[in-house]
């Protein structure tokens, strides 16, 4: 079971930096590849075992000030907030928070609000016209996830196709480092 400080975890309101500004020596080498891969995490995780999605929240809500700024949202613009735990063989490995502005729910993206326990990444990466912003990284304080032995590294990026796009934040638990690497020999 993953314990999370929901007040802190809901925020994700921390300083983010582009990958090229992060010192690779601060991050465990196995984790570096997870943080920086442009590939679908869903596909990588599915290669390692049974991937399940535990939906914590999927409702209309208020993005943080940094999320609004990253998506160039207007002050009171509506957004769907989706928070999930990704588990491999029952073990929680990633906490994800996605911000989906109402203006982005067009075309095939209208189906995003009906994903339930299906992974968002698996859905997004199906579409060839998808564009992705650069990946940004931060280290989240230990108080966000009290049951984790150390502070947690996270990444975020914006997927573009409709409207302002979809902002996806992903926090990597230490347990992901215990999985077999899907990136070949490191």
N, C-alpha and C positions, 0 to 999 in steps of 0.2 A: 504494500500500500504506500502511496506517495502522499506525504503530508505537505501541504502548501499553505503559506500565509496568504490567504486569498486577497486581503487588502493590498498587500505589496505586489502580489503576482498580477493582479488585475491592472496595475498601473503600467508596467513595462516602460516607465517614463525615465529612462536613463540616457546618458550620453553615448552616442553611437559613433564609430569611426570607420572609414573605408578600410578594406582589407590591407591595402598597401601602407597604411599608417599604423598597423598593429605589429608589434614585435613578435615574431614567430617563436622566439625563445621563451616567451611567457606562457605559451599554451602547449600542453602535451602533444607530441607529434601525431598520435593517432587522432586526437580531437581536431587538429588543424585541418585535416582532409575533410572531416564532416562539416566544419564551419565554412570552408571555402569552395566546396564543390558546386558547380553550376547545375549539376545533374539533379534529377528528382530524388529527394530523400526517401520518398515512398518506395520507389523502385529499388533503391539500395537496401532498405530495411526488409522488403519482401524477399530478397535473396538470402536473408540470414535466418529466417524462421517465419512463424505465423504472426503477421502484423494485424493488430486490432486497434481500433480507435475508440477511446472512452471520451464521450462528449461531456464536458463539464458545463458548458454554457453555449447556447446558440440562439441569440436574441438581439433585438434592436437595443443599442446602447450608445454611450458617450465615449468616443475615442479620447485618449489623453491629448494634452496640448502638443506634445512632440509627434504623435501619430497624425493629428490634424495637419500640422505643419508639413510633415513628410508627404502627405497625400494632397496638399494644397486645398484642404477642405474649408468651406465657409464656416463661420462660428457655430451655427446650430444645425449643420448639415447632418442628416440621418445616416447612420451606418449600422450594419449588422456586425456584431462581435461574436466570434466563434473561438472558444477555447477548448482544447482537447489534450489528452495524453495519448501519445503513440506508444504502444507496447509491442515488444517482440517476445513471443513465447510467454506472455503474461507479465513480463518485466517492463516497467515504465522506463523509457529511454529519452523521450523528448516531450516537453511541454510546449504547445503551440498556441499562439493567439493571433488570429487573423482579423483584420479590419476591412470590411467590405462595404464601401459607400453605396447608398441607394442608386446613385447615378451610374455605378458600375454594373448593376444587375440588369444588363441588356443582352440581347442575342442569346447564345447558349449559356452565358453566365447567369441567366435567370434561374438555372437549375441548382446553383450553388446553395441556395437556401434550403434545398431538399436533400442534402447529402446525408443527413443523419450520422450514422457511424461509419461512413465511407471517408477515406482520406481526401482532403482538399487537393493536395499535391498531385495525387493520381489523376484527378479530374483536370486540373489546370494543364498538366504536361501532355494531355491528349491532343491539344490544339496547336497546329503548326504555326499559326500567326501570332502566338504568344511571344511577348518581349519581356525581358526582365531587367530591372535596374541593377546597378552594382550592389554587391553584398556588403553590408555594414556589420561590425562586430562590437560587442561590449561584454564586460564581465558583470554579472548581476550579483548583488550582495547575498550572502548566505541566508539572511533573514527571509528572503523570498521563498526558499525551500528548506525549512528547518531540518528535514530529515536527510538532506544531502550533506556529505562530510566536508565539502568545501564550497566556495562561491561557484556559481554556475556560469559557463560561457554561453553566449547566445548570438544569434545572427538575425538579420532582417533584410528583406528586399521587397520591392514592389513589382507585381506582375501586371503588365499593361496589355490591354486589349480593348476595354471599354471604359469610358469615363475616367476618373482619376486613378483607376487600377485597384488592386487588392494588395494590402500590406500584410506580409506574413512574418511574424516574429517566432523564432524557434529557440528554445533553451535546451541545452544538451546535458542530461544527467550523467554522473560519473559512470553509471552502468553501461552506457553506450561504448565505453572504452574496453569493456570486457567481451564485446561481441567480436567475432571474426571480422577482420577488415574487408570490406567489399572493394577496396581501392588497390588491391594487389599488395606486393611486399613493400613495406614502408621503411 
